[in-house]
């Protein structure tokens, strides 16, 4: 093993750890990879930035733009809206129908975009017809992933695998090259998930006021100078006696007490970090002497205690005109990366964030959350914000981009009906040109973007704000890593050791191992990153054993997509997990069973091609 190979493996190991534990956002990790490879001389400067001009990266970007246009014009919602007519079906029939339709749409439109729209529709659907949305959301996410695996443009993973395979001398896949395999996986998975749905949570759809239990919301309040709590010990206040409100932290004069004792007397200006449900949060908002906006009113003057500035502002609005709404933060939202303090300083359509509900991940434990100043916690996709806003400003709130308002689940269409039909026609033209082979997917998708812009189905200003640039940077960062593995011979090093292990083994064992390793990796790091790492290795193994490349490439393609057993392997699983209905075990058990069965099925189907 040379020093160069060792350095590549070290960068790869660090990358996997950063991905798995979400130490940094994926775009930062991608830049770390690019710079590390270039500084260490493992790739040439032009190779380091080659990912930005890679055909797969540009194609994925184009398809993202088309998906945004389809969502804005109401095409996706229209395709899914007739599902509301299926409420009379029993759940055992309703679920497979929902899954099949989701998969069908996801085969041609970005899976993430489709699932986001379905989250909104299903939330309204379940409340209107009293059907537990927890029984539907996870299957919908799985179905979207499976549907995206049926065509070449279904997911970015498919495009990446095809692009890398072409660069390494393999034949390119046609649009429907592996659709029969994808449909077989989809059919088996629908049956399994429908049967397993009985073990999904049966939590009924509830109003926002009823949904949140203790530990769901963490917020901070300020003790005002006219508060009746001043001078009282904590044990003598409702903060100690009310079992549904927990005092987590007290900050006084810049000094933080992470475990405030019962005998501490409260002072004016004390900042308290509290954990409670929504009902008690509303009570706190009305309690004289506590302010959840960090602003204290005295003599018609508002004192902003968080910034220690005094400013004259208008009086508070009539409490009867105040409403609460829950916002689900979606990929591409301008709120991502910002703290509550930063959001409050910006115009969020008249809404004031007052509490945050973090999505769960490996690093996000309750202890880590409550011991950090709430106003320093950055917003991530899947988080939910509780905001307060004047009831008259509800239409303005609906204008927020890449934010799902879970109290109002269907955003009004901003485009005309004509735009909708034009966008749908452009989609058909794009798919038709790519599927027929008249144009490559890259050219047909770029053509689709241009047509969307020329027909005013989308504006470039929307594109800049709403494209999930993290995915683009991820691809641009991971592709040079694959180049570095080839330049240093790291891929040959891995391949040679695999060949030593696999020599003399049956085709079933060889394909099964490649499929399994890819699937396990994709459960903990990005499926796109997994595809970039594993595709060259799979092709090298196939070449070393003098076997057909196609089954090995497909084993990576499907294995990278089938990360059902964790909520972090695929973006739609993360969003559904953030809804709060599921625990990790639901993915591990139900998703694990689906992944295991599909792995066995895929191993035998693909090995039969050898």
C-alpha positions in Angstrom: 0.0 0.0 0.0 1.5 3.3 -1.1 1.3 6.6 0.8 -1.1 8.0 -1.8 -3.5 5.1 -1.3 -3.3 5.5 2.4 -4.2 9.2 2.2 -7.2 8.4 -0.1 -8.4 5.8 2.4 -7.9 8.3 5.3 -10.0 11.0 3.5 -12.6 8.4 2.7 -12.8 7.2 6.3 -13.1 10.8 7.6 -15.8 11.5 5.0 -17.9 8.5 6.0 -17.6 9.5 9.7 -18.7 13.1 8.9 -21.6 11.8 6.8 -22.8 9.3 9.4 -22.7 11.6 12.4 -23.8 14.8 10.5 -20.9 16.7 12.0 -21.1 19.2 9.2 -23.6 19.9 6.3 -22.9 17.8 3.2 -21.8 20.9 1.2 -19.0 21.6 3.7 -18.0 18.0 3.6 -17.8 18.1 -0.1 -15.6 21.2 -0.1 -13.4 19.4 2.5 -12.9 16.5 0.0 -12.1 18.8 -2.9 -9.6 20.9 -1.0 -8.0 17.9 0.7 -7.5 16.0 -2.6 -6.1 19.0 -4.3 -3.7 20.1 -1.5 -2.3 16.6 -1.1 -1.8 16.3 -4.8 -4.0 13.3 -5.2 -5.8 14.9 -8.1 -4.9 17.7 -10.6 -6.6 21.1 -10.0 -8.9 20.6 -13.0 -9.8 17.2 -11.7 -10.6 18.6 -8.3 -13.4 20.8 -9.7 -14.4 18.3 -12.5 -17.5 17.4 -10.5 -19.1 20.7 -11.2 -19.0 20.1 -14.9 -19.8 16.4 -14.8 -22.8 15.4 -16.9 -24.5 13.7 -14.0 -24.3 16.8 -11.8 -25.7 19.1 -14.5 -28.5 16.6 -15.3 -29.5 16.3 -11.6 -29.5 20.1 -11.4 -31.7 20.4 -14.5 -34.2 17.7 -13.2 -34.4 19.6 -9.8 -35.4 22.8 -11.7 -38.0 20.9 -13.7 -39.4 19.4 -10.5 -39.6 22.9 -8.9 -41.6 24.1 -11.9 -43.9 21.1 -11.7 -44.6 21.7 -8.1 -45.1 25.5 -8.5 -47.6 25.0 -11.4 -49.5 22.4 -9.5 -48.7 19.5 -11.8 -47.6 17.2 -9.0 -50.5 18.1 -6.7 -53.0 17.6 -9.6 -51.5 14.1 -10.3 -52.0 13.2 -6.6 -55.2 15.1 -5.7 -57.6 12.5 -7.0 -56.3 10.2 -4.2 -58.7 12.0 -1.9 -61.5 10.2 -3.7 -60.1 6.9 -2.4 -60.9 7.4 1.3 -63.7 4.8 1.2 -61.2 2.0 0.6 -60.1 0.0 3.6 -56.5 0.7 4.7 -55.2 -2.6 3.3 -56.3 -1.6 -0.2 -55.7 2.2 0.2 -52.1 1.7 1.2 -50.9 -0.2 -1.9 -52.9 2.2 -4.2 -51.1 5.2 -2.6 -47.8 3.5 -2.9 -48.2 2.5 -6.5 -49.3 6.0 -7.5 -46.4 7.6 -5.6 -43.9 5.2 -7.2 -45.4 5.8 -10.7 -44.9 9.6 -10.4 -41.5 9.2 -8.8 -40.3 7.3 -11.8 -40.3 10.5 -13.8 -40.2 13.3 -11.3 -37.7 14.0 -8.4 -38.6 11.5 -5.6 -38.0 14.2 -2.9 -40.4 16.7 -4.6 -43.1 14.0 -5.0 -42.9 12.9 -1.3 -42.9 16.5 -0.1 -46.2 17.1 -1.9 -47.6 13.8 -0.7 -46.8 14.8 2.9 -49.0 17.8 2.6 -51.8 15.9 0.8 -51.7 13.0 3.2 -51.8 15.2 6.3 -55.0 16.9 5.1 -56.4 13.6 3.9 -55.9 11.9 7.2 -57.5 14.8 9.2 -60.5 15.0 6.9 -61.2 11.2 6.8 -59.8 10.2 10.2 -57.1 7.9 8.7 -53.8 7.6 10.7 -51.2 9.4 8.6 -48.5 7.4 10.5 -49.8 4.3 8.6 -49.2 6.0 5.3 -46.2 8.4 5.4 -43.4 5.8 5.8 -44.8 3.5 3.1 -45.1 6.6 0.8 -41.4 7.4 1.4 -40.4 3.8 0.6 -42.6 3.8 -2.5 -41.1 7.0 -3.8 -37.6 5.5 -3.5 -38.7 2.2 -5.2 -40.4 4.2 -8.0 -37.3 6.3 -8.6 -35.4 3.0 -9.1 -37.5 2.0 -12.1 -36.1 4.5 -14.7 -32.8 6.1 -15.5 -34.0 9.6 -14.6 -35.9 8.5 -11.5 -33.2 9.4 -9.0 -29.9 11.2 -9.1 -28.2 7.9 -8.0 -29.2 6.2 -11.2 -27.8 9.0 -13.2 -24.5 9.0 -11.3 -24.0 5.2 -11.6 -24.7 5.5 -15.3 -22.3 8.4 -15.8 -19.4 6.7 -13.9 -20.0 3.4 -15.7 -19.7 5.3 -19.1 -16.5 7.0 -18.0 -15.1 3.5 -17.2 -16.0 2.1 -20.5 -19.3 0.3 -19.8 -22.3 0.6 -22.1 -24.8 3.2 -21.2 -28.2 2.3 -19.9 -31.3 3.1 -21.9 -34.2 4.9 -20.2 -36.1 1.7 -19.3 -33.1 -0.6 -19.2 -33.8 -1.9 -15.7 -37.5 -1.0 -15.3 -38.6 -4.7 -15.2 -36.3 -5.3 -12.2 -37.5 -2.1 -10.6 -41.2 -3.1 -11.0 -40.4 -6.6 -9.5 -38.8 -4.9 -6.5 -41.7 -2.5 -6.2 -44.4 -5.3 -6.3 -42.7 -7.4 -3.6 -42.1 -4.3 -1.4 -45.7 -3.2 -1.7 -46.9 -6.6 -0.5 -44.4 -6.6 2.4 -45.0 -3.1 3.5 -48.8 -3.5 3.4 -48.6 -6.6 5.6 -46.1 -4.8 8.0 -48.2 -1.7 8.2 -50.1 -3.2 11.1 -47.0 -2.6 13.2 -46.7 1.0 12.2 -48.0 3.5 14.8 -51.8 3.9 14.8 -51.6 7.5 16.0 -54.7 9.2 14.8 -54.5 12.5 13.1 -54.9 15.3 15.6 -55.0 19.0 15.7 -51.8 20.9 16.3 -52.8 21.7 19.8 -53.2 18.0 20.7 -50.2 16.6 18.9 -47.4 17.8 21.0 -46.5 16.2 24.3 -43.9 17.0 26.9 -40.4 17.3 25.5 -41.6 18.2 22.0 -41.0 21.9 22.2 -38.1 23.8 23.8 -38.4 27.6 24.1 -36.8 30.4 26.1 -38.6 33.1 28.1 -37.5 36.3 29.9 -38.6 37.2 33.4 -39.9 40.8 33.1 -39.3 43.6 35.6 -42.9 43.6 36.7 -43.2 39.8 37.0 -44.7 38.3 40.2 -42.1 35.6 40.0 -39.3 38.1 41.0 -37.9 37.1 44.4 -39.7 33.8 44.5 -37.7 30.6 44.8 -38.2 28.2 41.8 -39.8 25.6 44.1 -42.6 28.1 45.0 -43.5 28.8 41.3 -45.5 26.9 38.7 -42.2 26.2 37.0 -41.5 23.7 39.7 -45.0 22.5 40.6 -46.4 22.1 37.1 -45.4 18.6 36.0 -45.9 19.5 32.3 -43.4 22.3 32.3 -39.7 21.6 32.8 -37.1 24.2 33.6 -33.9 23.2 31.8 -31.5 26.1 32.1 -31.2 29.5 33.7 -29.1 32.3 32.3 -28.4 35.3 34.5 -25.9 38.2 33.7 -24.3 36.0 31.1 -23.8 33.1 33.6 -25.4 29.8 32.6 -26.8 27.3 35.1 -27.6 24.0 33.3 -29.2 22.5 36.4 -31.0 25.3 38.3 -31.8 24.2 41.8 -35.2 24.6 43.5 -33.9 27.1 46.0 -32.8 29.7 43.5 -34.7 33.0 43.6 -35.7 34.5 40.2 -34.6 38.0 39.2 -35.8 40.4 36.5 -34.0 39.7 33.3 -33.4 36.0 34.0 -33.6 33.9 30.8 -35.2 30.5 31.3 -35.0 27.6 28.9 -38.3 25.6 29.2 -39.6 22.4 27.8 -43.4 22.0 27.5 -46.3 21.1 25.2 -48.1 23.5 23.0 -51.0 24.2 25.4 -48.6 25.3 28.1 -46.6 27.2 25.7 -49.7 29.3 24.8 -50.3 29.7 28.6 -46.8 31.1 29.0 -47.4 33.5 26.2 -50.3 35.0 28.1 -48.7 34.9 31.5 -47.9 38.4 32.8 -44.3 38.6 33.7 -42.9 36.2 31.2 -42.1 37.0 27.6 -41.3 34.4 25.0 -40.2 36.9 22.5 -37.3 38.2 24.6 -38.9 41.7 24.6 -40.2 43.2 27.8 -42.9 46.0 27.7 -42.6 48.8 30.3 -44.2 52.2 30.0 -45.0 51.6 26.3 -41.2 51.0 25.7 -40.0 47.6 24.6 -36.7 46.5 26.0 -34.9 43.8 24.0 -33.1 41.9 26.7 -31.3 39.6 24.3 -29.5 42.5 22.7 -29.6 44.8 25.8 -31.0 47.6 23.7 -34.0 49.8 24.3 -36.2 50.7 21.4 -39.6 52.3 21.1 -41.9 50.0 19.2 -45.6 49.6 18.6 -47.8 48.0 21.2 -48.5 44.3 21.1 -51.5 43.2 18.9 -54.8 42.1 20.4 -54.2 38.5 21.7 -57.4 37.4 20.1 -55.9 38.1 16.7 -52.9 35.8 17.3 -52.7 32.4 15.8 -50.1 29.6 15.9 -48.9 27.4 13.1 -46.4 24.6 12.7 -43.9 24.8 9.8 -42.0 21.8 8.5 -38.7 22.9 7.1 -38.1 21.4 3.6 -34.8 21.1 1.7 -34.0 24.4 -0.1 -35.7 26.6 2.5 -33.9 29.9 3.1 -34.4 29.2 6.9 -31.9 26.3 6.8 -28.7 27.1 8.6 -30.2 30.1 10.5 -30.8 30.3 14.2 -34.0 31.4 15.8 -32.4 34.7 16.7 -31.4 35.3 13.1 -34.9 34.4 11.9 -36.6 36.8 14.3 -34.5 39.6 12.8 -35.7 38.8 9.3 -39.1 39.1 7.7 -40.7 35.7 7.8 -44.0 36.9 6.4 -45.0 38.5 9.7 -44.5 35.3 11.7 -42.5 35.1 14.9 -40.7 31.8 15.7 -41.3 30.9 19.3 -40.2 27.3 19.6 -38.4 24.6 17.7 -38.8 20.9 17.4 -35.6 19.2 16.2 -35.7 16.2 13.9 -34.0 13.2 15.4 -30.6 12.0 14.2 -27.6 10.2 15.6 -26.1 13.2 17.3 -29.2 15.0 18.3 -29.9 13.8 21.8 -32.1 15.6 24.3 -29.1 16.5 26.5 -27.3 18.2 23.6 -30.4 20.1 22.6 -31.3 21.6 26.0 -27.8 22.5 27.1 -27.2 24.7 24.0 -28.7 28.1 23.8 -31.9 27.7 21.8 -31.1 30.7 19.8 -27.8 29.2 18.7 -29.4 26.0 17.3 -29.3 26.0 13.5 -32.4 25.0 11.5 -32.1 21.8 9.4 -34.4 20.1 6.9 -37.0 18.1 8.8 -37.1 20.5 11.8 -40.4 22.0 12.8 -41.0 25.5 14.0 -43.9 26.8 16.0 -44.6 30.4 14.9 -47.0 33.0 16.1 -48.6 35.3 13.6 -51.7 37.6 13.2 -54.6 35.7 11.9 -55.0 38.2 9.1 -51.5 37.4 7.9 -52.2 33.7 7.2 -52.2 34.2 3.4 -48.7 35.8 3.7 -47.4 32.8 5.6 -48.4 30.5 2.7 -45.9 32.4 0.5 -42.9 30.9 2.3 -41.0 28.7 -0.1 -39.9 25.2 0.7 -41.8 25.3 4.0 -44.8 23.0 4.6 -47.5 24.6 6.8 -49.0 21.6 8.5 -52.1 23.4 9.6 -52.8 24.5 6.0 -51.7 21.6 3.8 -52.5 22.8 0.4 -50.8 25.9 -0.8 -52.7 28.0 -3.3 -51.5 27.6 -6.9 -49.6 30.7 -8.0 -49.7 29.8 -11.6 -52.6 29.7 -14.1 -54.2 26.5 -15.3 -52.5 27.1 -18.6 -49.1 27.1 -16.9 -50.0 23.7 -15.4 -50.8 22.2 -18.8 -47.7 23.7 -20.4 -45.5 22.4 -17.6 -47.0 18.9 -17.9 -46.5 19.0 -21.7 -42.9 20.0 -21.2 -42.4 17.1 -18.8 -43.8 14.6 -21.4 -41.6 16.1 -24.1 -38.5 15.8 -21.9 -39.3 12.2 -20.9 -40.2 11.3 -24.5 -37.0 12.6 -26.0 -34.9 10.9 -23.3 -36.8 7.6 -23.4 -36.8 7.3 -27.2 -33.1 8.0 -27.4 -33.6 11.0 -29.6 -31.6 13.1 -27.1 -29.5 12.2 -24.1 -31.0 12.7 -20.7 -28.6 15.6 -20.2 -29.7 17.5 -23.3 -33.4 16.7 -22.9 -33.4 17.9 -19.3 -31.6 21.1 -20.3 -34.1 21.6 -23.0 -36.9 21.1 -20.5 -35.4 23.8 -18.2 -35.2 26.2 -21.1 -38.8 25.6 -22.1 -40.0 26.0 -18.5 -38.2 29.4 -18.4 -39.4 30.6 -21.8 -43.0 29.7 -21.0 -42.8 31.4 -17.5 -43.5 28.2 -15.6 -40.6 29.1 -13.4 -38.3 32.1 -12.8 -34.6 32.0 -12.4 -34.9 33.9 -9.2 -36.9 31.0 -7.8 -34.3 28.5 -9.0 -31.4 30.3 -7.1 -33.3 30.1 -3.8 -35.0 26.7 -4.1 -32.5 24.3 -5.7 -31.0 22.0 -3.1 -27.5 23.1 -3.7 -26.2 20.7 -1.0 -26.8 17.8 -3.4 -25.0 19.6 -6.2 -22.0 20.3 -4.0 -22.1 16.7 -2.7 -21.9 15.3 -6.3 -19.2 17.8 -7.2 -17.1 16.8 -4.1 -17.5 13.1 -4.3 -16.8 12.7 -8.0 -13.1 13.9 -7.5 -12.8 11.3 -4.8 -13.6 8.6 -7.3 -10.9 10.2 -9.6 -8.4 10.1 -6.8 -9.1 6.4 -6.1 -8.4 5.7 -9.8 -5.3 8.0 -9.9 -3.6 6.4 -6.9 -4.7 2.9 -7.6 -6.8 2.6 -4.5 -9.7 1.1 -6.5 -7.3 -1.6 -7.9 -6.0 -2.2 -4.4 -9.5 -2.8 -3.1 -10.4 -4.8 -6.2 -7.4 -7.1 -5.8 -8.2 -8.0 -2.2 -11.9 -8.6 -3.2 -10.8 -10.8 -6.0 -8.7 -12.8 -3.6 -11.7 -13.3 -1.4 -14.3 -13.9 -4.2 -12.1 -16.1 -6.4 -13.8 -19.5 -6.8 -17.1 -18.3 -5.3 -20.4 -18.7 -7.1 -21.9 -15.8 -9.0 -24.7 -15.6 -6.5 -22.2 -15.0 -3.7 -20.3 -12.4 -5.7 -23.3 -10.3 -6.7 -24.8 -10.7 -3.3 -21.7 -9.3 -1.5 -21.5 -6.3 -3.8 -25.2 -5.6 -3.4 -25.1 -6.0 0.4 -22.0 -3.8 1.0 -23.5 -1.1 -1.1 -26.9 -1.3 0.7 -25.3 -1.1 4.1 -23.1 1.8 3.2 -26.1 3.8 1.8 -27.9 3.4 5.1 -25.4 5.6 6.9 -23.9 7.9 4.3 -25.5 9.5 1.2 -26.8 7.1 -1.4 -25.1 9.3 -4.0 -21.8 9.1 -2.2 -22.1 5.3 -1.9 -22.8 5.0 -5.6 -19.7 7.1 -6.5 -17.5 4.9 -4.2 -18.9 1.5 -5.1 -19.5 1.7 -8.9 -15.8 1.7 -9.9 -15.1 -1.1 -7.5 -17.9 -3.2 -8.8 -16.8 -2.7 -12.4 -13.2 -3.6 -11.5 -14.3 -6.8 -9.8 -16.5 -7.8 -12.8 -13.6 -7.1 -15.2 -11.1 -9.0 -12.9 -13.4 -12.0 -12.9 -14.1 -11.7 -16.7 -17.8 -11.4 -16.0 -20.5 -9.2 -17.5 -20.4 -5.6 -16.1 -24.2 -5.0 -16.2 -25.3 -7.1 -13.2 -22.5 -5.6 -11.1 -23.5 -2.0 -12.1 -27.2 -2.8 -11.3 -26.3 -4.3 -8.0 -24.7 -0.9 -7.0 -27.6 1.1 -8.5 -30.3 -0.8 -6.6 -28.2 -1.3 -3.4 -27.5 2.4 -3.1 -31.2 3.2 -3.4 -32.5 0.5 -1.0 -31.5 2.2 2.3 -34.8 1.5 4.0 -33.4 0.4 7.3 -32.3 3.8 8.6 -34.0 7.2 8.5 -30.8 9.0 7.4 -29.9 7.1 4.3 -32.3 8.8 2.0 -33.7 12.3 2.2 -37.4 11.4 2.1 -36.9 9.0 5.0 -35.3 11.8 7.0 -38.3 14.1 6.3 -40.9 11.5 7.2 -38.9 10.6 10.4 -38.9 14.3 11.3 -42.7 14.2 11.4 -42.4 12.7 14.8 -44.6 9.6 14.3 -41.8 7.0 13.9 -38.9 5.8 16.0 -35.6 4.4 14.7 -36.9 0.9 15.3 -39.7 1.3 12.7 -37.1 1.8 10.0 -34.7 -0.8 11.4 -37.3 -3.6 11.6 -39.8 -2.9 8.8 -37.3 -1.2 6.5 -34.7 -3.9 7.4 -37.1 -6.7 6.4 -37.9 -5.0 3.1 -34.1 -4.4 2.4 -33.3 -8.0 3.3 -36.0 -9.5 1.1 -35.1 -7.2 -1.8 -31.4 -8.0 -1.4 -32.1 -11.7 -1.7 -34.5 -11.2 -4.6 -32.0 -8.9 -6.4 -29.1 -11.2 -5.8 -30.8 -14.1 -7.6 -32.3 -12.0 -10.4 -29.0 -10.2 -11.2 -26.8 -13.2 -10.8 -29.0 -15.0 -13.4 -27.6 -12.5 -16.0 -24.1 -13.9 -15.6 
